[in-house]
Amino acid sequence: MEVSLDLPPGMPLRGILSEVTARRGHSDRDMRRKRPPAMSFLLRMATLRRLARVLSLLAIDFAGVGLAIFTALALKEAVLGDLKVTPAYTETRHFLAFGYLLTALLFARSGLYAGRSERPGLSRIVGSLFEVSVVALIFAVVSGEHFSSFYLFYGSLAFAVLFISLFRAGFEMATGVLLRVAGHRSRTVLVGTGTHIRDVAHALGERGGHPPIEVVGFLSLNAIPANGLRSLGTLEDLGAVLADEQIDEVIIADPQFPQVEAVELVDQCHRRGVRVRIAPSTMEILIHRAEFVPGQSVPLFELSPPVFEGVDFALKRTFDVLGASLLLLLLSPLLLAITLAVRLSSRGPILFHSTRRGIGQQPFQCLKFRTMHTDAEQRQADLEELNEASGALFKIREDPRLTPVGRVLRRFSLDELPQLANVLRGEMSLVGPRPLPERDYEMLEEWHRKRYLVLPGITGLWQVSGRSELDFDDLVHLDFIYLERWSLALDLTILLKTIPALLSRRGAY
């Protein structure tokens, strides 16, 4: 069926579309008047809604923390064979005020009292509760508290994760139904390159028990048929669309969306305070680590801007200093053994000072145990044609410049251990994007260099995801994932996964 439009002289099509959009908005409001007027009025009051949300979540967390502490203490009494409710209740009241205050503060810092669409999921809850347990344990020890065991802390942590997660899941379901009844909608633009846009839009439009998404239209890299959706232009029109259409979020809805354009799109949206999400089939490498956002008919994953500033940076730096100091102490016998092996196996210095780029692309001297002969840098130009890595990296499996001891150190990445000193000096972090040699750095594309927003790390997602076996662009994407989703829990997870990754020697050469 063909439809023709007789436009008044001098009136552009864009004006007609704007007028149609305005009429549709009035129509939507008229339809919502059929819903319970008291409920609709109440949920339109943004300030009251925020207050009710925060108070409800605070009450939920209070119940979760209190119940977790009580359950841990009661379970301990039951195991000892003398379960009495009154002593467990009395001791719970003793710890509850401090535990709850600490939980509320760290939850607030992590955005767990933010709006529904911005509130993180389970991984952030677990990470924040872990931080609560660590801080509470340190405070208790410093304050001179005496415990027969530290079960109270890890027992309460386990039950707090269980109870708070269940309570918050129930809250999400209940408020989702409430918002849907009140007619709440989120204005969304889909971005992609092909027909997958229509499929995602159809799925988002399915009715369910959660607040719906209103798909305003779509943007594409190149002009494509509307296919029943409103075309808002190409990706170059993104800025104007965000300004004119009052967009709440942008969803990348295509598995073939170019990676470079995706990075730029995220930056542009975050500058304007617009959320960015990706549909499940889009850029699988990002989805594997991104934060799941519950409550939609299509599972969506939200990409947030970097958080390495303020309190977050202070926490990460404290974690780095304590962790590096502890590792240096525990690994001192191994460091001494490696020092002797390098000294006795070949001529040259024990440590190799490699110029790398750190935060803000500033150069620093990265420390490593020497694994090559002293003329290695001079011989690299002659070996360029043997390079087995993609992109900016330079890697050779059977590098002739390696010493026998150096080959073993490289296999298990033990040559990186002196970088613990770089961590203490503030030049590196325990976990972060790997610093690249100057030769590799000079070959980076401009979008690659956004990985230098943070301190480089001794280990990172590269090391636990295949290391040299991955394509270079995939490695950079892992860096972006780390920038977006950083938490102390993620750092700890990567550190723990580094051990089996090193033992397996996958991709290490």
C-alpha positions as CSV (number, residue, x, y, z in Angstrom):
1,M,0.0,0.0,0.0
2,E,1.4,3.4,-1.0
3,V,0.8,6.5,1.1
4,S,1.4,10.0,-0.3
5,L,1.7,13.2,1.7
6,D,0.5,16.5,0.4
7,L,2.8,19.0,2.2
8,P,1.8,22.6,2.5
9,P,4.2,24.9,0.6
10,G,7.3,25.7,2.5
11,M,6.7,23.1,5.2
12,P,9.5,20.5,5.4
13,L,8.9,16.9,6.2
14,R,10.7,17.3,9.5
15,G,8.1,19.8,10.6
16,I,5.3,17.4,9.8
17,L,7.1,14.6,11.7
18,S,7.6,16.8,14.7
19,E,3.9,17.8,14.7
20,V,2.9,14.1,14.4
21,T,5.3,13.3,17.3
22,A,3.7,16.0,19.4
23,R,0.2,14.8,18.7
24,R,1.2,11.2,19.5
25,G,2.6,12.5,22.8
26,H,-0.7,14.1,23.7
27,S,-2.5,10.9,22.6
28,D,-0.3,8.8,24.9
29,R,-1.1,11.2,27.8
30,D,-4.8,10.9,27.1
31,M,-4.6,7.1,27.2
32,R,-2.8,7.2,30.5
33,R,-5.7,9.2,32.0
34,K,-7.7,6.0,31.8
35,R,-5.4,4.5,34.4
36,P,-5.9,5.1,38.2
37,P,-5.6,8.9,38.4
38,A,-4.2,8.9,42.0
39,M,-1.5,6.4,41.2
40,S,-0.6,8.2,37.9
41,F,-0.3,11.6,39.7
42,L,1.8,10.1,42.5
43,L,4.3,8.5,40.1
44,R,4.7,11.7,38.1
45,M,6.1,13.5,41.1
46,A,9.8,13.0,40.5
47,T,11.0,14.2,43.8
48,L,8.5,12.2,45.8
49,R,9.3,9.2,43.6
50,R,13.0,9.5,44.3
51,L,12.4,9.8,48.0
52,A,10.2,6.8,48.1
53,R,12.7,4.8,46.1
54,V,15.6,5.6,48.4
55,L,13.7,5.1,51.6
56,S,12.3,1.8,50.4
57,L,15.8,0.5,49.4
58,L,17.2,1.7,52.7
59,A,14.6,-0.2,54.5
60,I,15.2,-3.3,52.4
61,D,18.9,-3.1,53.0
62,F,18.4,-2.6,56.8
63,A,16.2,-5.7,56.9
64,G,18.8,-7.6,54.8
65,V,21.8,-6.6,57.0
66,G,20.0,-7.2,60.2
67,L,18.7,-10.6,59.2
68,A,22.1,-11.6,57.8
69,I,23.9,-10.8,61.0
70,F,21.2,-12.6,63.1
71,T,21.2,-15.7,60.9
72,A,25.0,-15.9,61.0
73,L,25.1,-15.7,64.8
74,A,22.2,-18.1,65.2
75,L,23.8,-20.6,62.9
76,K,27.0,-20.4,64.9
77,E,25.0,-21.0,68.1
78,A,23.3,-24.0,66.5
79,V,26.5,-25.5,65.3
80,L,27.9,-25.2,68.9
81,G,24.8,-27.0,70.1
82,D,23.4,-24.2,72.2
83,L,20.9,-22.3,70.1
84,K,19.4,-19.4,72.0
85,V,17.5,-16.6,70.2
86,T,17.9,-13.9,72.8
87,P,21.8,-13.8,72.9
88,A,21.9,-13.8,69.1
89,Y,19.4,-11.0,69.0
90,T,21.2,-8.9,71.6
91,E,24.6,-9.3,69.7
92,T,22.9,-8.5,66.4
93,R,21.7,-5.1,67.9
94,H,25.3,-4.5,69.0
95,F,26.7,-4.8,65.5
96,L,23.7,-3.7,63.4
97,A,24.0,0.1,63.5
98,F,27.6,0.2,62.4
99,G,27.1,-2.6,59.8
100,Y,24.1,-0.9,58.3
101,L,25.6,2.5,58.2
102,L,28.7,1.2,56.4
103,T,26.5,-0.7,54.0
104,A,24.3,2.3,53.2
105,L,27.3,4.5,52.6
106,L,29.1,2.0,50.3
107,F,25.9,1.2,48.5
108,A,25.3,4.9,47.9
109,R,28.8,5.3,46.5
110,S,28.2,2.4,44.1
111,G,25.0,3.8,42.8
112,L,22.7,1.2,44.3
113,Y,20.2,3.8,45.4
114,A,20.1,5.4,41.9
115,G,17.1,5.3,39.5
116,R,15.7,2.0,38.3
117,S,17.4,2.2,34.8
118,E,20.8,3.3,36.3
119,R,20.9,1.0,39.3
120,P,23.6,-1.8,39.0
121,G,22.8,-5.4,39.4
122,L,24.0,-8.4,41.4
123,S,27.8,-8.1,40.7
124,R,27.9,-4.6,42.2
125,I,25.9,-5.7,45.3
126,V,28.3,-8.5,45.9
127,G,31.3,-6.2,45.4
128,S,30.0,-3.6,47.8
129,L,29.1,-6.1,50.5
130,F,32.6,-7.5,50.2
131,E,34.0,-4.0,50.7
132,V,31.7,-3.6,53.8
133,S,33.1,-6.8,55.3
134,V,36.7,-5.8,54.7
135,V,36.2,-2.3,56.1
136,A,34.3,-3.7,59.1
137,L,36.9,-6.3,59.8
138,I,39.7,-3.7,59.7
139,F,37.8,-1.3,62.0
140,A,37.0,-4.1,64.5
141,V,40.7,-5.1,64.7
142,V,41.9,-1.5,65.0
143,S,39.3,-0.8,67.7
144,G,40.5,-3.7,69.8
145,E,37.4,-5.9,69.4
146,H,38.1,-9.6,70.3
147,F,36.5,-12.5,68.4
148,S,36.9,-16.2,68.9
149,S,36.9,-16.4,65.1
150,F,36.1,-14.2,62.2
151,Y,33.1,-16.2,61.1
152,L,30.8,-13.3,61.9
153,F,32.3,-11.3,59.0
154,Y,32.3,-13.9,56.2
155,G,29.1,-15.6,57.6
156,S,27.2,-12.2,57.5
157,L,28.7,-11.5,54.1
158,A,27.2,-14.7,52.6
159,F,23.8,-14.2,54.2
160,A,23.7,-10.5,53.3
161,V,24.4,-11.4,49.6
162,L,21.5,-13.9,49.8
163,F,18.9,-11.7,51.6
164,I,19.6,-8.3,50.1
165,S,19.7,-9.8,46.6
166,L,16.3,-11.6,47.1
167,F,14.7,-8.5,48.7
168,R,15.9,-6.2,46.0
169,A,14.8,-8.6,43.3
170,G,11.3,-8.6,44.8
171,F,11.4,-4.8,44.9
172,E,12.3,-4.6,41.2
173,M,9.4,-6.9,40.3
174,A,6.9,-5.0,42.4
175,T,8.0,-1.5,41.3
176,G,8.1,-2.7,37.7
177,V,4.4,-3.7,37.8
178,L,3.6,-0.4,39.5
179,L,5.4,1.7,36.9
180,R,3.7,-0.1,34.1
181,V,0.2,0.5,35.6
182,A,1.1,4.2,35.9
183,G,2.1,4.4,32.2
184,H,5.8,5.1,32.7
185,R,7.8,4.9,29.5
186,S,11.5,5.3,28.6
187,R,12.2,7.1,25.2
188,T,14.7,5.0,23.3
189,V,16.6,5.2,20.0
190,L,17.9,2.1,18.3
191,V,21.2,2.2,16.5
192,G,22.4,-0.4,14.0
193,T,23.2,-1.3,10.5
194,G,20.5,-3.8,9.4
195,T,17.2,-5.7,9.9
196,H,18.2,-6.6,13.5
197,I,16.9,-3.2,14.5
198,R,13.3,-4.2,13.7
199,D,13.7,-7.5,15.6
200,V,14.9,-5.8,18.7
201,A,12.1,-3.1,18.4
202,H,9.5,-5.8,18.1
203,A,10.8,-7.7,21.2
204,L,11.0,-4.5,23.2
205,G,7.4,-3.8,22.4
206,E,6.1,-7.1,23.8
207,R,3.9,-6.6,26.8
208,G,5.2,-7.8,30.1
209,G,5.2,-7.1,33.8
210,H,7.8,-4.3,33.6
211,P,7.8,-0.7,32.5
212,P,7.9,-0.5,28.7
213,I,10.3,1.1,26.4
214,E,9.0,3.6,23.8
215,V,11.1,3.2,20.6
216,V,11.2,6.7,19.2
217,G,13.0,5.6,16.0
218,F,16.3,4.4,14.7
219,L,19.7,5.6,13.4
220,S,21.8,3.7,11.0
221,L,25.3,4.0,9.6
222,N,23.8,4.2,6.1
223,A,20.3,5.0,4.9
224,I,18.1,1.9,5.1
225,P,14.3,1.3,4.7
226,A,12.1,2.3,7.7
227,N,10.5,-1.2,7.9
228,G,7.7,0.1,10.1
229,L,10.0,2.2,12.3
230,R,10.7,5.9,12.2
231,S,14.0,6.7,10.6
232,L,15.9,9.5,12.4
233,G,18.7,9.6,9.9
234,T,22.3,8.3,10.1
235,L,24.7,8.1,12.9
236,E,26.0,11.6,12.1
237,D,22.6,12.9,13.3
238,L,23.0,11.4,16.7
239,G,23.8,14.7,18.5
240,A,20.7,16.5,17.0
241,V,18.4,13.5,17.8
242,L,19.6,13.4,21.4
243,A,18.9,17.2,21.8
244,D,15.6,17.4,19.9
245,E,13.8,14.1,20.9
246,Q,14.5,14.1,24.7
247,I,16.0,10.6,24.5
248,D,16.5,8.7,27.7
249,E,18.7,5.9,26.3
250,V,20.3,4.5,23.1
251,I,20.4,0.8,22.4
252,I,23.0,-0.7,20.0
253,A,20.8,-3.3,18.3
254,D,23.0,-4.9,15.7
255,P,25.6,-7.7,15.9
256,Q,27.6,-6.2,13.1
257,F,27.9,-2.7,14.5
258,P,31.4,-1.4,13.9
259,Q,33.5,-1.3,17.0
260,V,35.2,2.0,16.4
261,E,31.8,3.7,15.9
262,A,30.5,2.0,19.0
263,V,33.2,3.6,21.2
264,E,32.5,7.0,19.7
265,L,28.8,6.6,20.2
266,V,29.2,5.7,23.9
267,D,31.4,8.8,24.4
268,Q,29.0,11.1,22.7
269,C,26.0,9.8,24.7
270,H,27.7,9.9,28.0
271,R,28.7,13.5,27.4
272,R,25.0,14.3,27.1
273,G,23.9,12.2,30.1
274,V,22.2,9.5,27.9
275,R,22.4,5.9,28.9
276,V,23.8,3.4,26.4
277,R,22.8,-0.3,26.3
278,I,23.6,-3.1,23.9
279,A,21.3,-5.9,22.8
280,P,22.5,-9.5,23.7
281,S,23.8,-10.3,20.2
282,T,25.7,-7.1,19.8
283,M,29.5,-7.2,20.2
284,E,29.6,-10.5,22.2
285,I,33.0,-9.6,23.7
286,L,31.4,-6.6,25.5
287,I,28.3,-8.5,26.6
288,H,30.4,-11.1,28.4
289,R,31.5,-8.6,31.0
290,A,28.9,-5.9,30.9
291,E,26.4,-5.3,33.7
292,F,23.0,-6.9,33.2
293,V,20.0,-4.6,33.6
294,P,16.9,-6.5,34.6
295,G,13.3,-5.7,34.0
296,Q,12.9,-5.6,30.2
297,S,11.4,-8.1,27.7
298,V,14.8,-8.1,26.0
299,P,17.8,-8.5,28.3
300,L,19.9,-5.4,28.0
301,F,23.4,-4.6,29.2
302,E,24.4,-1.1,30.3
303,L,27.8,0.6,29.5
304,S,28.7,3.2,32.1
305,P,31.5,5.9,31.9
306,P,34.8,5.2,33.7
307,V,34.7,5.5,37.5
308,F,38.4,5.9,38.3
309,E,38.2,9.1,40.3
310,G,37.5,10.5,43.7
311,V,36.7,7.8,46.3
312,D,37.0,5.0,43.7
313,F,40.5,6.0,42.9
314,A,41.4,6.2,46.6
315,L,40.0,2.8,47.2
316,K,41.8,1.3,44.2
317,R,45.1,2.9,45.2
318,T,44.8,1.7,48.8
319,F,44.0,-1.8,47.5
320,D,47.1,-1.6,45.2
321,V,49.5,-0.4,48.0
322,L,48.3,-3.1,50.5
323,G,48.3,-5.8,47.9
324,A,51.7,-5.0,46.4
325,S,53.3,-4.8,49.8
326,L,51.8,-8.1,50.8
327,L,52.8,-9.8,47.6
328,L,56.4,-8.5,47.8
329,L,56.6,-9.9,51.3
330,L,55.2,-13.3,50.4
331,L,57.1,-13.6,47.1
332,S,60.5,-12.4,48.4
333,P,62.0,-15.9,48.4
334,L,60.9,-16.4,44.7
335,L,62.2,-12.9,43.8
336,L,65.6,-13.7,45.3
337,A,65.8,-17.0,43.4
338,I,64.9,-15.4,40.1
339,T,67.5,-12.7,40.8
340,L,70.2,-15.3,41.2
341,A,69.1,-17.2,38.2
342,V,69.2,-14.2,35.9
343,R,72.6,-13.1,37.3
344,L,74.2,-16.5,36.9
345,S,72.7,-17.5,33.5
346,S,73.8,-14.6,31.3
347,R,75.7,-11.3,31.2
348,G,73.9,-8.1,31.8
349,P,71.7,-6.3,34.4
350,I,69.2,-8.2,36.4
351,L,66.4,-5.7,35.8
352,F,65.3,-4.3,32.4
353,H,64.0,-0.8,32.3
354,S,61.4,-0.5,29.6
355,T,59.9,2.8,28.6
356,R,56.1,2.5,28.7
357,R,53.1,4.9,28.7
358,G,51.0,5.2,31.8
359,I,48.0,7.2,32.8
360,G,47.4,10.2,30.6
361,Q,50.0,8.6,28.1
362,Q,52.8,9.8,30.3
363,P,56.1,7.8,29.9
364,F,57.6,5.9,32.9
365,Q,60.2,3.2,33.4
366,C,58.5,-0.2,33.7
367,L,60.6,-2.8,35.6
368,K,61.0,-6.4,34.4
369,F,63.5,-9.2,35.1
370,R,65.8,-9.3,32.1
371,T,64.7,-12.2,29.8
372,M,66.8,-11.4,26.7
373,H,70.4,-10.9,25.7
374,T,71.6,-7.3,26.1
375,D,71.5,-6.6,22.3
376,A,67.8,-7.5,22.0
377,E,66.5,-4.0,21.2
378,Q,69.0,-3.6,18.4
379,R,68.0,-6.9,16.8
380,Q,64.3,-6.2,16.9
381,A,64.2,-4.4,13.6
382,D,65.7,-7.5,11.8
383,L,62.9,-9.7,13.3
384,E,59.9,-7.6,12.3
385,E,59.0,-9.9,9.5
386,L,58.7,-12.8,11.9
387,N,56.1,-11.0,14.1
388,E,53.2,-13.4,14.9
389,A,50.9,-10.9,16.7
390,S,48.3,-8.7,15.1
391,G,47.9,-4.9,15.3
392,A,50.4,-3.0,17.3
393,L,51.9,-6.0,19.2
394,F,55.2,-7.6,18.6
395,K,55.4,-11.3,19.6
396,I,57.4,-14.3,18.4
397,R,56.8,-17.7,19.9
398,E,60.5,-18.8,19.5
399,D,62.2,-15.5,19.9
400,P,66.0,-16.1,19.4
401,R,66.8,-13.2,21.7
402,L,65.5,-15.0,24.8
403,T,67.9,-16.5,27.3
404,P,67.2,-20.0,28.6
405,V,66.1,-18.6,32.0
406,G,64.2,-15.8,30.3
407,R,62.2,-18.3,28.3
408,V,61.0,-20.0,31.5
409,L,60.2,-16.6,33.1
410,R,58.2,-15.5,30.0
411,R,56.2,-18.8,30.0
412,F,54.9,-18.1,33.5
413,S,55.1,-14.2,33.3
414,L,57.4,-14.2,36.3
415,D,59.5,-11.5,34.6
416,E,56.6,-9.0,35.4
417,L,57.0,-9.4,39.2
418,P,59.4,-6.3,39.7
419,Q,56.4,-4.2,38.6
420,L,55.2,-4.5,42.1
421,A,57.7,-1.7,42.8
422,N,56.0,0.3,40.0
423,V,52.7,-0.1,41.8
424,L,54.2,1.2,45.1
425,R,55.6,4.2,43.2
426,G,52.2,5.0,41.8
427,E,53.1,4.4,38.2
428,M,51.1,1.2,37.9
429,S,48.2,-0.7,39.4
430,L,47.9,-4.4,40.3
431,V,45.0,-4.7,37.7
432,G,44.5,-2.6,34.6
433,P,45.3,-2.3,30.9
434,R,48.8,-3.7,30.1
435,P,51.4,-1.0,29.3
436,L,52.8,-1.3,25.8
437,P,56.4,-0.7,24.7
438,E,57.1,2.5,22.8
439,R,57.3,0.6,19.5
440,D,53.8,-0.8,20.0
441,Y,52.5,2.5,21.4
442,E,53.5,4.4,18.3
443,M,51.4,2.1,16.1
444,L,48.2,2.5,18.0
445,E,45.1,4.1,16.4
446,E,43.5,7.0,18.1
447,W,40.6,5.1,19.5
448,H,43.0,2.6,21.0
449,R,44.5,5.3,23.2
450,K,41.4,5.7,25.3
451,R,42.8,2.8,27.3
452,Y,45.2,5.3,28.9
453,L,42.4,6.8,31.1
454,V,43.7,4.8,34.0
455,L,46.9,3.4,35.5
456,P,48.3,0.4,33.6
457,G,48.3,-2.9,35.4
458,I,50.5,-5.9,36.1
459,T,47.6,-8.1,35.2
460,G,44.2,-7.6,33.6
461,L,41.6,-9.0,31.4
462,W,44.2,-9.7,28.7
463,Q,46.0,-12.1,31.0
464,V,42.9,-14.1,32.0
465,S,41.4,-14.1,28.5
466,G,44.1,-15.7,26.3
467,R,46.8,-13.1,26.3
468,S,48.8,-13.3,23.0
469,E,46.3,-15.6,21.4
470,L,43.7,-12.9,21.1
471,D,43.5,-10.4,18.3
472,F,44.8,-6.9,19.2
473,D,41.4,-5.2,18.7
474,D,39.9,-7.8,21.0
475,L,42.5,-7.0,23.6
476,V,41.7,-3.3,23.5
477,H,38.0,-4.1,23.8
478,L,38.8,-6.0,27.0
479,D,40.5,-2.8,28.3
480,F,37.4,-0.8,27.6
481,I,35.3,-3.4,29.4
482,Y,37.6,-3.0,32.4
483,L,37.3,0.8,32.3
484,E,33.5,0.6,32.2
485,R,32.9,-2.1,34.8
486,W,35.7,-1.5,37.4
487,S,35.2,-2.5,41.0
488,L,37.3,-3.8,43.8
489,A,35.5,-7.1,43.4
490,L,36.5,-7.2,39.7
491,D,40.1,-6.5,40.6
492,L,40.1,-9.3,43.1
493,T,38.4,-11.7,40.6
494,I,41.1,-10.9,38.0
495,L,43.9,-11.4,40.4
496,L,42.5,-14.8,41.5
497,K,42.0,-15.8,37.8
498,T,45.5,-14.8,37.0
499,I,47.0,-17.7,38.9
500,P,45.4,-20.5,36.8
501,A,46.0,-18.4,33.7
502,L,49.7,-18.3,34.4
503,L,49.9,-22.0,35.3
504,S,48.1,-22.9,32.1
505,R,50.6,-20.8,30.1
506,R,48.0,-20.2,27.5
507,G,49.1,-17.4,25.1
508,A,52.3,-16.7,27.0
509,Y,55.4,-16.2,24.9
